[in-house]
Amino acid sequence: MKHVRRVPVALATGALVASLAACGSGGGSEASGDQLVVWFPGNSEAEMALVNETIVPAFEEESDVDVEVTFVDWGDLGPKLNAAFAAGTAPDVIGHGVAATADLAANERVLDLGPYLDEMDPGEREDMAAALPGGEVDGTPYMTPLIMTIRMIAYSGADFEAAGLDPDAPPETWAEVRAVAEQLTERNGDEISRAGLIVPSDPIGVQQSFGTFLWSNSGEFLNEDNTAATMNSPEGVEALEFYASLYQGENAVDNTLGAQLPGQPAEVPVVTGAAAMQLISAGDIVKLQEAGPDRDLRLMMPPAFEGNEPGAFGGPANGLMINADSDVPDLAWDFIAEMISPETNLEYAEALGALPVHASSIESEYISANTELQRAVEALPSTHPNPNVPAWTQMRDAMGQHLERALHGEVEPAEALEQANSEVEQFLASGS
């Protein structure tokens, strides 16, 4: 029984490939059907402990197989996976973000999971109805999502009360959020000492944050058939103008432009008091509440621009796929089926501080014991995932550079979106 904790950033790709060549079962390796190789993305200690110490041992005992698990840091996952595919040593079960699905499917690297899903219990499949489409490309399921996520504003009830605001009646529109943020912002001279509202603006977060504003203003990144970029619409321009205004001018409310925000709960700005409100992944709220018990942290239902419906980045997040060259696809599916079983999936989501993929989980103790988690589950119908198209991650990175320039005031939002549109349409035209 082998449980590999994680792949350090410094580990050379060649060493990884050599290791997998010795023990992997994908791509024609010498391993027999009693071995399964699984890769998970990330380096969450809680996730690694649950998978390595509970889920995998139970699966091994029940299935009489040897499972080797490797956790690969997000930044290394793409290059290492490409190297493993080239060497014929890619894992049987591939964990990745939803955004990677379309490229892997287009290159015939992963299996159509339809035949396996068709054999699922209809009731259990219906229970996952909100999650499963996130793993589809042109209607074909290639990934089974493991968790759901949604961006929501966490706010300090203590800060609201201190400012004379009612924490039980949070703002409902972005205009109201902005007004409250200005009221909550504190300054030391010209410098913001407490941000009224912090919104992620790091290279990946900037696209997800902009998406939240865009969708809540009835805008879209691409047209309905994913053949043209549409973010330069009036709705898109208004959304980016709002986003940029958080950082610019005398009434700026956010002092974290371009920063990689801390991931440790005790260091998160809305926990430390460096911010009164912060756009977060809603599943993190329990850990944040535990880290800052005096902050009275709550979640705000997703706001909308006036006259529009709420919208927020989210939906299915990480998931599992089966290597098209795996020698043990049925065993790989058995492992995936265990990961998405209601009990295991609930444990997994709780360990990650995420939301489970089963709608019935709202009745679980994990969700029902926390009012804010209940609110997060109730808000899931407002989520919008990124388009699941080939080269989406390249499109995301390209548009992110233009979004950042607008946030820094280097170009007007309308110009930034024209340039972003142009780059995205080059990817769409090339079909890459």
Secondary structure, DSSP 8 states (H G I E B T S, - for coil): --B---B-TTS-HHHHHHHHHHH--BSS-S--TTEEEEEEES--HHHHHHIIIIIHHHHHHHHT-EEEEEEE-HHHHHHHHHHHHHHT---SEEEEEGGGHHHHHHTT-B---HHHHHTS-HHHHHHTTTTGGGGEETTEE--EE--EEEEEEEEEHHHHHHTT--TTS---BHHHHHHHHHHH-EEETTEEEEBS-B---STTHHHHHHHHHHHTTT--SB-TTSSSB-TTSHHHHHHHHHHHHTTSSTT-----TT-----SGGGSHHHHTSBSEEEEEGGGHHHHHHH-GGG-EEEE---B-TTS---EEEEE-EEEEEBTTBS-HHHHHHHHHHHTSHHHHHHHHHHHT-B-S-GGGGGSHHHHT-HHHHHHHHHGGGEE-----TTHHHHHHHHHHHHHHHHTTSS-HHHHHHHHHHHHHHHHHHT-
